[in-house]
Amino acid sequence: MKSSWLAWLCLWSAAASAQERVSFGTWSLDRNEVTIAQFARYVAATGVLTQAEREGGGFEYMAGWQRRAGWNWRQPDGTPPASDRLPAVHLTHAEATAYCRWTGGRLPTATEWISAAYTEQRNAPPAPWLRGRTYVWPTGDSPAGANTSGPDPWPRAAAAGQTRAGVNGLYDMGANAWEWVADAQGEDRRTMGGSWWYDAEQMRAGVQAWKPAGFYAVYIGLRCAYDEPPHPH
């Protein structure tokens, strides 16, 4: 009985994970940014202590970068978060990479990220989405529904699933939190999508936003990509 229950639990967990990802044939991508709850499971399993925790807190930009005591992935703004489905932030590129590796995934490349964020690839997308169309914004024809610095319901970060679902049914590919990707330029690594601190212009595909690989701040999170085995014919 116990072994049957464990087998069912594993199948349920695998199915739940699949629902949280969007497939692009040979690879898939997290539907949402990695949340505090997800990163907490990783920390519980590995005992990882992040650089922001070790060094006294993450950074916020206020007339220059300022360290904020006690700000880290557990409490991004220094107080207990309203939801554990808020994005996990204050993570370096290496920490983001390690998390994705633990899940069986990796950070996406910028090319993958852009393809997923702007070009609708679902076989039968719901209206108003059109298969094969490349949109200006990850939210479609307009940045409306994204969590930017403009007028919207979210003064800071939004929890997973609160903003408008965008191209390919993905959430927060535009704004909410910058997302680390695999691309490197010397000691810098690329981030994508903009954040709640910026206006909608940072959501555009051509934005080049590189940050030191060891940097961590309240605006930077991640989502993971996963290589999928070829389907038998």
C-alpha positions as a Markdown table, in Angstrom:
| # | Residue | x | y | z |
|---|---|---|---|---|
| 1 | Met | 0.0 | 0.0 | 0.0 |
| 2 | Lys | 2.7 | 2.4 | 1.0 |
| 3 | Ser | 4.7 | 1.8 | -2.2 |
| 4 | Ser | 1.5 | 2.3 | -4.3 |
| 5 | Trp | 0.9 | 5.6 | -2.5 |
| 6 | Leu | 4.5 | 6.7 | -3.1 |
| 7 | Ala | 4.2 | 5.8 | -6.8 |
| 8 | Trp | 1.0 | 7.8 | -7.1 |
| 9 | Leu | 2.6 | 10.8 | -5.4 |
| 10 | Cys | 5.5 | 10.7 | -7.8 |
| 11 | Leu | 3.1 | 10.6 | -10.8 |
| 12 | Trp | 1.1 | 13.4 | -9.4 |
| 13 | Ser | 4.2 | 15.5 | -8.8 |
| 14 | Ala | 5.4 | 14.9 | -12.3 |
| 15 | Ala | 2.0 | 15.8 | -13.7 |
| 16 | Ala | 1.9 | 19.0 | -11.7 |
| 17 | Ser | 5.3 | 20.0 | -12.9 |
| 18 | Ala | 4.3 | 19.4 | -16.5 |
| 19 | Gln | 1.3 | 21.7 | -16.0 |
| 20 | Glu | 3.6 | 24.4 | -14.7 |
| 21 | Arg | 5.7 | 24.3 | -17.9 |
| 22 | Val | 5.1 | 25.3 | -21.5 |
| 23 | Ser | 6.5 | 22.9 | -24.2 |
| 24 | Phe | 8.2 | 24.1 | -27.3 |
| 25 | Gly | 8.9 | 20.7 | -28.7 |
| 26 | Thr | 12.5 | 19.9 | -27.9 |
| 27 | Trp | 12.5 | 22.0 | -24.7 |
| 28 | Ser | 10.1 | 23.6 | -22.2 |
| 29 | Leu | 10.0 | 26.6 | -20.0 |
| 30 | Asp | 8.5 | 27.4 | -16.6 |
| 31 | Arg | 5.1 | 29.0 | -17.0 |
| 32 | Asn | 5.9 | 31.4 | -14.1 |
| 33 | Glu | 8.9 | 32.9 | -12.6 |
| 34 | Val | 10.4 | 30.7 | -9.9 |
| 35 | Thr | 8.6 | 31.5 | -6.6 |
| 36 | Ile | 9.7 | 31.8 | -3.0 |
| 37 | Ala | 7.9 | 28.5 | -2.3 |
| 38 | Gln | 9.8 | 26.7 | -5.0 |
| 39 | Phe | 13.1 | 28.1 | -4.0 |
| 40 | Ala | 12.3 | 27.2 | -0.3 |
| 41 | Arg | 12.0 | 23.5 | -1.3 |
| 42 | Tyr | 15.4 | 23.7 | -3.0 |
| 43 | Val | 16.9 | 25.3 | 0.1 |
| 44 | Ala | 15.3 | 22.7 | 2.4 |
| 45 | Ala | 16.8 | 19.9 | 0.3 |
| 46 | Thr | 20.3 | 21.3 | -0.1 |
| 47 | Gly | 20.9 | 23.6 | 2.8 |
| 48 | Val | 22.1 | 26.4 | 0.5 |
| 49 | Leu | 22.7 | 29.8 | 2.0 |
| 50 | Thr | 22.6 | 32.6 | -0.6 |
| 51 | Gln | 25.1 | 35.3 | -1.0 |
| 52 | Ala | 22.5 | 38.0 | -0.1 |
| 53 | Glu | 21.9 | 36.1 | 3.2 |
| 54 | Arg | 25.6 | 35.7 | 3.9 |
| 55 | Glu | 26.4 | 39.3 | 3.1 |
| 56 | Gly | 23.6 | 40.9 | 5.1 |
| 57 | Gly | 21.0 | 41.7 | 2.5 |
| 58 | Gly | 20.3 | 42.4 | -1.1 |
| 59 | Phe | 20.3 | 45.6 | -3.1 |
| 60 | Glu | 17.7 | 48.2 | -4.1 |
| 61 | Tyr | 18.3 | 51.2 | -6.4 |
| 62 | Met | 17.6 | 54.5 | -4.6 |
| 63 | Ala | 19.8 | 57.2 | -6.0 |
| 64 | Gly | 22.5 | 54.5 | -6.3 |
| 65 | Trp | 22.6 | 50.9 | -5.3 |
| 66 | Gln | 22.0 | 50.5 | -1.6 |
| 67 | Arg | 22.2 | 47.3 | 0.5 |
| 68 | Arg | 19.0 | 46.6 | 2.4 |
| 69 | Ala | 19.6 | 44.7 | 5.7 |
| 70 | Gly | 17.5 | 41.5 | 5.8 |
| 71 | Trp | 16.3 | 41.6 | 2.2 |
| 72 | Asn | 16.8 | 38.2 | 0.5 |
| 73 | Trp | 14.8 | 35.6 | -1.3 |
| 74 | Arg | 12.8 | 34.7 | 1.8 |
| 75 | Gln | 11.6 | 38.3 | 2.3 |
| 76 | Pro | 12.4 | 40.3 | -0.8 |
| 77 | Asp | 11.4 | 43.6 | 0.8 |
| 78 | Gly | 12.7 | 42.9 | 4.3 |
| 79 | Thr | 9.4 | 41.8 | 5.9 |
| 80 | Pro | 7.5 | 38.5 | 5.7 |
| 81 | Pro | 6.0 | 38.4 | 2.1 |
| 82 | Ala | 2.3 | 38.6 | 1.5 |
| 83 | Ser | 2.5 | 35.4 | -0.6 |
| 84 | Asp | 5.1 | 32.6 | -1.1 |
| 85 | Arg | 4.1 | 32.8 | -4.8 |
| 86 | Leu | 6.0 | 36.0 | -5.2 |
| 87 | Pro | 9.2 | 35.7 | -7.4 |
| 88 | Ala | 12.4 | 34.5 | -5.7 |
| 89 | Val | 14.8 | 37.4 | -6.1 |
| 90 | His | 18.2 | 38.6 | -4.6 |
| 91 | Leu | 19.9 | 35.7 | -6.4 |
| 92 | Thr | 23.2 | 35.7 | -8.3 |
| 93 | His | 23.5 | 34.1 | -11.7 |
| 94 | Ala | 25.3 | 31.1 | -10.2 |
| 95 | Glu | 22.6 | 30.6 | -7.7 |
| 96 | Ala | 19.9 | 30.8 | -10.4 |
| 97 | Thr | 21.9 | 28.3 | -12.4 |
| 98 | Ala | 22.3 | 25.9 | -9.5 |
| 99 | Tyr | 18.6 | 26.0 | -8.7 |
| 100 | Cys | 17.7 | 25.1 | -12.3 |
| 101 | Arg | 20.2 | 22.3 | -12.3 |
| 102 | Trp | 18.6 | 20.9 | -9.1 |
| 103 | Thr | 15.2 | 20.9 | -10.8 |
| 104 | Gly | 16.6 | 19.0 | -13.8 |
| 105 | Gly | 16.7 | 22.0 | -15.9 |
| 106 | Arg | 18.9 | 25.0 | -16.9 |
| 107 | Leu | 18.7 | 28.7 | -17.6 |
| 108 | Pro | 17.3 | 29.4 | -21.0 |
| 109 | Thr | 19.4 | 31.1 | -23.6 |
| 110 | Ala | 18.4 | 34.6 | -24.7 |
| 111 | Thr | 17.4 | 33.2 | -28.1 |
| 112 | Glu | 15.1 | 30.6 | -26.5 |
| 113 | Trp | 13.7 | 33.2 | -24.1 |
| 114 | Ile | 12.9 | 35.7 | -26.9 |
| 115 | Ser | 11.3 | 33.0 | -29.1 |
| 116 | Ala | 9.0 | 31.9 | -26.2 |
| 117 | Ala | 8.2 | 35.5 | -25.1 |
| 118 | Tyr | 7.2 | 37.0 | -28.4 |
| 119 | Thr | 6.2 | 34.4 | -30.9 |
| 120 | Glu | 3.0 | 32.5 | -30.4 |
| 121 | Gln | 3.7 | 28.7 | -30.9 |
| 122 | Arg | 0.7 | 26.9 | -29.4 |
| 123 | Asn | -1.1 | 24.7 | -31.9 |
| 124 | Ala | -4.5 | 26.2 | -31.1 |
| 125 | Pro | -4.1 | 29.3 | -29.0 |
| 126 | Pro | -7.1 | 30.9 | -27.5 |
| 127 | Ala | -8.3 | 34.2 | -28.8 |
| 128 | Pro | -6.9 | 36.8 | -29.4 |
| 129 | Trp | -3.6 | 34.9 | -29.9 |
| 130 | Leu | -2.6 | 33.9 | -33.4 |
| 131 | Arg | -0.2 | 31.0 | -34.0 |
| 132 | Gly | 3.0 | 32.0 | -35.7 |
| 133 | Arg | 2.6 | 35.7 | -35.0 |
| 134 | Thr | 5.5 | 37.6 | -33.3 |
| 135 | Tyr | 4.2 | 40.3 | -31.0 |
| 136 | Val | 5.8 | 43.5 | -29.9 |
| 137 | Trp | 5.2 | 42.8 | -26.2 |
| 138 | Pro | 5.2 | 39.5 | -24.2 |
| 139 | Thr | 1.6 | 40.5 | -23.3 |
| 140 | Gly | 0.7 | 40.9 | -27.0 |
| 141 | Asp | -0.2 | 44.0 | -28.9 |
| 142 | Ser | 0.1 | 46.2 | -25.8 |
| 143 | Pro | 2.0 | 46.1 | -22.5 |
| 144 | Ala | -1.3 | 46.4 | -20.6 |
| 145 | Gly | -1.6 | 43.7 | -17.9 |
| 146 | Ala | 2.2 | 43.6 | -17.1 |
| 147 | Asn | 3.6 | 44.7 | -13.8 |
| 148 | Thr | 5.7 | 47.8 | -14.7 |
| 149 | Ser | 6.3 | 51.1 | -13.0 |
| 150 | Gly | 3.2 | 52.5 | -14.8 |
| 151 | Pro | -0.4 | 52.5 | -13.4 |
| 152 | Asp | -1.3 | 48.9 | -12.4 |
| 153 | Pro | -2.6 | 47.1 | -9.3 |
| 154 | Trp | 0.9 | 46.1 | -8.1 |
| 155 | Pro | 3.1 | 48.6 | -6.3 |
| 156 | Arg | 6.0 | 46.2 | -6.3 |
| 157 | Ala | 6.3 | 42.5 | -7.4 |
| 158 | Ala | 3.2 | 40.5 | -8.2 |
| 159 | Ala | 2.6 | 36.8 | -7.2 |
| 160 | Ala | 2.6 | 34.1 | -9.9 |
| 161 | Gly | -0.5 | 34.1 | -12.0 |
| 162 | Gln | -1.7 | 37.6 | -10.9 |
| 163 | Thr | -0.7 | 39.5 | -14.1 |
| 164 | Arg | -2.1 | 38.9 | -17.6 |
| 165 | Ala | -1.2 | 35.6 | -19.3 |
| 166 | Gly | 0.9 | 36.5 | -22.3 |
| 167 | Val | 2.3 | 34.9 | -25.5 |
| 168 | Asn | 2.3 | 31.1 | -25.2 |
| 169 | Gly | 0.3 | 31.3 | -22.0 |
| 170 | Leu | 3.5 | 32.5 | -20.1 |
| 171 | Tyr | 3.3 | 34.9 | -17.2 |
| 172 | Asp | 5.6 | 37.8 | -16.5 |
| 173 | Met | 7.9 | 37.4 | -19.4 |
| 174 | Gly | 7.5 | 41.2 | -19.5 |
| 175 | Ala | 8.2 | 43.1 | -16.3 |
| 176 | Asn | 7.7 | 41.9 | -12.7 |
| 177 | Ala | 11.3 | 40.7 | -12.3 |
| 178 | Trp | 14.3 | 40.7 | -14.6 |
| 179 | Glu | 15.2 | 37.1 | -15.4 |
| 180 | Trp | 18.7 | 35.7 | -15.7 |
| 181 | Val | 19.5 | 33.8 | -18.9 |
| 182 | Ala | 22.6 | 31.7 | -19.9 |
| 183 | Asp | 24.2 | 34.3 | -22.2 |
| 184 | Ala | 27.6 | 35.6 | -21.0 |
| 185 | Gln | 29.6 | 38.7 | -22.0 |
| 186 | Gly | 32.9 | 38.6 | -20.1 |
| 187 | Glu | 32.0 | 38.6 | -16.4 |
| 188 | Asp | 28.4 | 39.9 | -17.1 |
| 189 | Arg | 25.3 | 37.9 | -17.7 |
| 190 | Arg | 22.2 | 38.9 | -19.6 |
| 191 | Thr | 18.8 | 39.6 | -17.9 |
| 192 | Met | 15.5 | 39.7 | -19.8 |
| 193 | Gly | 12.1 | 41.3 | -19.6 |
| 194 | Gly | 12.3 | 44.3 | -17.4 |
| 195 | Ser | 10.8 | 44.6 | -13.9 |
| 196 | Trp | 8.2 | 46.4 | -11.8 |
| 197 | Trp | 10.7 | 49.2 | -11.3 |
| 198 | Tyr | 10.9 | 50.1 | -15.0 |
| 199 | Asp | 8.5 | 51.3 | -17.6 |
| 200 | Ala | 7.2 | 49.1 | -20.4 |
| 201 | Glu | 10.0 | 49.9 | -22.8 |
| 202 | Gln | 12.3 | 47.5 | -20.9 |
| 203 | Met | 9.9 | 44.7 | -22.0 |
| 204 | Arg | 11.0 | 44.9 | -25.7 |
| 205 | Ala | 12.9 | 42.1 | -27.2 |
| 206 | Gly | 15.9 | 44.2 | -28.3 |
| 207 | Val | 16.8 | 45.5 | -24.8 |
| 208 | Gln | 20.3 | 44.6 | -23.9 |
| 209 | Ala | 20.5 | 44.4 | -20.1 |
| 210 | Trp | 23.7 | 42.9 | -18.8 |
| 211 | Lys | 24.6 | 42.7 | -15.1 |
| 212 | Pro | 27.6 | 41.4 | -13.2 |
| 213 | Ala | 27.2 | 37.6 | -12.7 |
| 214 | Gly | 27.7 | 38.0 | -8.9 |
| 215 | Phe | 25.1 | 40.7 | -8.5 |
| 216 | Tyr | 21.8 | 40.3 | -6.7 |
| 217 | Ala | 18.9 | 42.7 | -6.2 |
| 218 | Val | 15.2 | 42.9 | -5.4 |
| 219 | Tyr | 14.5 | 43.2 | -9.1 |
| 220 | Ile | 16.2 | 40.0 | -10.5 |
| 221 | Gly | 14.7 | 36.5 | -10.5 |
| 222 | Leu | 14.6 | 33.6 | -12.9 |
| 223 | Arg | 12.7 | 30.8 | -14.6 |
| 224 | Cys | 14.1 | 27.5 | -15.8 |
| 225 | Ala | 14.2 | 25.7 | -19.2 |
| 226 | Tyr | 14.2 | 21.9 | -19.6 |
| 227 | Asp | 15.4 | 19.8 | -22.5 |
| 228 | Glu | 12.8 | 17.3 | -23.6 |
| 229 | Pro | 13.5 | 13.9 | -25.0 |
| 230 | Pro | 12.4 | 13.3 | -28.5 |
| 231 | His | 9.0 | 11.8 | -28.8 |
| 232 | Pro | 8.8 | 8.3 | -30.4 |
| 233 | His | 7.1 | 8.1 | -33.8 |
